[in-house]
Amino acid sequence: MEILGIGNAIVDVICKVDDDFITKNNLTKSTMKLIFDDNEFKNLLSNLKIEKTVSGGSVANSIVGLSQLGNEVGFIGKVNDDDLGSKYEDGLKQENVKYFYSKKKEDLPTGTCLILITPDSERTMCTFLGTAGKINENDVDVNAVKNSKITFLEGYLWDEGDPKSAFDKAIQNSNKVAMSLSDLFCVERHKPHFLDLVKNKLDITFANEQEIMSLIDVKNFDEVISFSKNLKKLIVLTRGEKGSVAINGDEVVECGIQKNLKVIDLTGAGDLFAAGFLHGISNNLSTKESLEKGTEMSSKVIQQIGARL
């Protein structure tokens, strides 16, 4: 198998809202808020019209993108044996993704992410992790990890306790490890741990400009380049309008954005960028060609609603 993703198995519930809804509910635009109370989540949802429901989760979105590009891929993520859990599993199987998890009855429901799209196409997420956040080392299929060329993890998954044990088991048994830093708040919550991972455990790190600058506490992007060069590992960064850059030792490769796109929803832009890039390096494309493939995939997904092509 080319790539195995391990991440939060989340069903995305997509809704259009105005800016007032974001303000009124004390949300920070373009970030992800974790909600721990089922009732709070239901209250938010009760005032909204649902546009679309789709199997999601950051790494799962990347894995589906990789499958659509013809790669042999798999996914591990925890769901409950409930209606949403069954929909989640079916959604992956329809995309030719091998699902290395046997669902069973759990105390918590399948995880759900409310994706709120404002008129400026930005997406603000409220996530009730449910049973997804209870993934543990017993949920990680060691043979699936060992039989994959690359294991792809998400920062969203990292948490003290059981998820960390799942993370550690995956890293210890991987041939090569890639990870997305996922979200600025995520980086700020776990900064020392993420810095250790980037420096010592990961072969490939995906991040956007804000995430990497927060991680290493710098104000200037040139300092990010210097940091990344010294690591001698592959660091892949998206920079919005400034395009993307991959740094591997002294090699620094840049790629511009595609112009004149009709942007509808930025959900999944980073996930599909990672899919395109990983497809490139898995299929022996150059770093430049891999960045271009990532850009092509992210450009497609932002011209539609939702994080799946």
C-alpha positions, 0 to 999 in steps of 0.5 A: 500500500502506498499511504495509510492515513490515521486521523479523526473519523469525522462526519462533516455537516456543512452549513452556510451562515452570515458573519453575525452567526460567527460573532454571536456564538463567540467563534473565531473565523477560519479556526476550529473549535473543539466542543466537548458538550453534546448539548452545546453542539446540538444547540448550534446545529438546531438553528442551521440549515444543512447544505451537505453531509459527508464523511470527513476528517482532515487526513481522511480527506487527503486519503480520498484525494490520493485514492482518486488519483489512483493510489492504493491507500487505507485509513484508520479512524474510530467510529461508533456502530451507529448511523453516522458510523455506517455512513462514514465507513460506506463513504470511504469504501465507495472511494476505494479506501481500505478501512482498517477499523472494525466498528463496535458499540461505543459510549460516545457517538461518531464524531461530527464537525460543523463547517460554517461557511461565511459569504467570504468563503472562509470556513469556521469549524466546530468539532464534537469529536465523540468516539473519534477522540478516544482512538487508542493503540489497540485501534492501530493495525500494526500490519497495515502501518508496516505494509504502507510506504508512508503513514500520514497523521494529523495534528488534530489527532494528537492529544494526551492519553489514548490518542498519543499512545495510538500516535506513538505506536503508528510512528514506531512502526512506520517506514516513513511518517508525514504529518499535517500540523492541522490548525493554528489553535492545535499548534498553540495547544501542543507546541512543545510536543509538535516541535519535538515531532517535527524535529525528531520523529517526522520525515515530512511536515505539512503546515501553513505559514501561520502554523509554522511561524507559531510553532517556532515562534518567529515573525519573519518567514525567512527565519522559517526557511532557515529553521527548515534548512537546518532540519534536513527534513522535508517541510511543505508549506502553503502561503495563501496568495504567495503559493507554496514552498517545499524545503529539504536541506538546502533545496528550496522549491517554490510554486505559485497559485492558480489564478482566476479561480471562482472560490466557493469554500476553502474547506479541504484546501490544505487536505487536498494540497497534501494529497496532491503533494504526497501523490507526487512524491509517491510516484517519483515526481520532482518536488516542483511537480509535487507542489504543482499537483498539490496546487492543482488539487487544492484549486479544484476543491475550493471551487465547490462546497465540501472537502471531497472532489 
